[in-house]
Amino acid sequence: MGFALALGLSGSVLAAGGGFPLDKAPNRTNDMAALQNGAKLFVNYCLSCHSAAFMRYNRLRDIGLNDKQIAENLTFATDKIGDTMKSAIDPRQAKAWFGANPPDLTVIARSRSSSAGTGADYIYTLLRSYYRDETKPTGWNNLVFPNIGMPNPLWQLQGERKPVYEKVDSHGHEVELLKGWDQVKPGTLSAAEYDQNVGDLVAYLQWMSEPAQNSRVRIGVWVLLFLAVFTLVAWRLNASYWKDVK
């Protein structure tokens, strides 16, 4: 994996330090296997620092897990099945290490929405845009969030990369454009496998932000169908009622 990796983030070539476009996150909120894998990744790589204080472990039944599976695979020794998902990190230590207490992630997939894309798009692109930067206290930086305080939580899976820039002429001015990535150190996953797992993690975060969202959409479809049929019936009844009225 020691090669220059062609840019897989929407195929864009961007000025260094400029705004970074968001890739479209895969929609897997109806995929139980993806959500279960995302929950596992969240617990193993995110929950040590970030809480999800508005989500209880037993709500994971909604993604096809039973209480035994949740207790044995997704909870820590002191957690109970009805507890909320709280991180074990000391807030004072977190502030000393990262400069701020890591935010709660329960609704992060909704709160990061913007005109550039959904919150899921933001997280999906962010977790695929880390690179090694020895000038930073954590040794990491990010193209989506320059000077980010959080080191790459998935570096063991992705490995270590550095962006590769090239200088080009733009309207008489020389600018640096992002050409691709150098894989400094390989991770345990290939680039395609890493993207697949990040997609699953983002799907879980998206589901966690509103566990009832799929039910809401299904109910909404049936409500619209009912209103359409009711409108047709009401229209015909109205026409029948008024046909003999002059």
N, C-alpha and C positions, 0 to 999 in steps of 0.2 A: 504494500500500500504506500510505498515511498514514491509517490508521483504527484504531479500537478493535477489536481482534481478540477475538471471543468465545472464552472459555476452552475450549481443545480438549484439556485434560488431564483426562479422565474426567468432564468436566462438573461437577466439584466446585467449591464455593465455600467457601473456607477462611479462617480467621482469620489475619491477617498474623502471621508469626513462629511459627505453629503447625505441627504435623506435616503433611507433604504426602503424599497418597496416590499410589501408584505405578500408572501406566497399564500395561496388559498389552502387552508387546512382541509384535509379529507374529512368528510362527514361520516362519522362512525358511531353516532350516539344511539343507533338502533342495533349495533353489532355487539352482542353480549360478550363474545370472546375478546374483542378489542377493548371493551370497557373493563373486563376483568384483568387483562394484562396491564391496562393503564392504571388501575387501582394498585396493582402490585408494584409498578414502577413508582407511583406516587409515595407509597409507604416506604419503599426502600431508598429512594433518592431525594425526596422532597420533605417528608414529614419530620425528619430529624431537625430541620430548622424552621420550616413553615407549618403553622397550624392550619386546620380546616375546622375552626371552632364551632361552625354552624352545621356540621355534618356528623351524624352518629354512625358508628360502625355498623349497627344493625340495619341501616338504610341500604347497605350494600346487598341486601336480599333482592332489591329491585333490579340488580344486574345479574341475577341468576346464581348467587352464592348463598349457601346455607350457613347457619350459625357456627357449625363446626369448622367449615372451611375458613370463615372469617376469623374465628378465634385462633386457629392453628397457623394461619398464613399471613394475616394482615394486622394483628394486634401485637402490642408489646406485652411483656410478662405482667405488668401491673394494670393493664387495661381490661375493662369489662365490655361485653358486647354492646351495652347500651350507652357507653361513654362517647363523648365527642372526640374528634380526632385532633388532639393537642400535641404540639411538639414538645420534646424533652429539653430543648436548649434553654439555658438561663438567659433571660432578656438582657441582663447587664453584660454577660459575656458576648452575646450577639452584637450588641452595640459597640463593644470594644473591638471586636474582630472585623465587623463589616461597616461600621459607622452608623448603623441604624438597626433597629429590631426588624427582622424579616417580616414582611406583611402576611396577614392571613390570606389563604388562597381559596376560600370557599367560593367566592364569586368573582375570582380574578378573570375568568374567561368572559364575563360580561362587562366588568369595569374597564377593561382595556380596549373596548370597541372605539373606533374613531372613523373619520372619513376615509382613512387609508384602508380599512378593512375591519373585520370582526375581531373580538378579543382572542378567539381561537386562532385566527390568522397571525395575530401579533405573537402569541406564545410559540406557535409552530415555527415561525421564522426566527424568533429570538433564540430558541434552543438549537438552531442549526447554523447560528452565526457567531459562535464563540471562536476566539483564536488566542494563541499564546502571546502575551505582551509582558515582558519582564520589567517594564517600567512601572507597572501597576503593583500595588501592595499585594494583591491576590495572585499576581502572575497571569491574569486573564483580562480580556477586553471583549467587546461585542460590537458588531457593525450596526445592529439595530438600536442598541442602547450604549453609546460610547461612554467610557469611564464607569461602567457598571460595577457596583460594589460586590455583587454576588459572583463567586467563581463558578466555572462550568460544573453544574451538579452531575452531568452525565459524561464527564471526560473519560472515564474508564471504558465506556461503551463506544464513544466517538473517537477517542484518541486525541492527539494534540495537532492543531493545524495553524498555519499562518497564511494570511491573505497575500496574494501576489498582485502587484500593481504594474501598470505600464504607462509611460508618459506619451500623451498624444496631443496634437495641436487642435485647439477648439477656438475658432474665430480669432486666430492670431495669438492665443494664449496657451501656454503649455499646462495641461492638467494631468493628474494621475487618475487612471481608471482602474477599477478592480478587474483583473483578468481571470483569476481563479484562486485555487488554494494549493498550498504545499502541505502534504501530510508529514508532519515532523515525527510523530510517533503513532503507530497504529493502535486502534482500540480493539475491543473484543468483538465488535460488529463491523460488517462491511457498511459502506455508505448507504446502500439500499436498505439493509436491515435496520440501521440506525434511524433512517427516515420513517420506516414502518413503525418502530417502537415509539418515536416521538409523536407520530400521528395517533397512536393508541393512548399515550399519556394526555395529549391535548383533548382527545375525545372524552376521557374520564373527567378532566377539569371542566369541560363544557357541560357534561352531564351533571356534575356535582353542583354547578352554579344554578341549576334548575332541574332537579330530578324528575319533576312532573312534566317537563317540556314535551316529551313525545306523546304523553297522554293528552296534553292540551291540544297538540296539533291534530291528533286523531279525532278528538271530540269536536274540534272546530270544523273539520271536514264534514262530519255528520250533521252538525248544526247548519252549515251552509246548504247541504243537500236537502235537509228538512225545510229550510226557509224557501228554497227554490220550488219544491213540490207544493208547499203551503201557498206560495204566491200564485202558482198556476191554478190551484183549486179555488182560491179566493177570487181570482180574476174571472173564472168561469161561473162561479156562484153569483158574483156581482152582475155579470152579463145576463144570466138567467133571471135574476130578480128584477132587473130593470127593463127587460125586453117588452113587457106589456104596459109599462108606465109611459104615458105620453106627457 
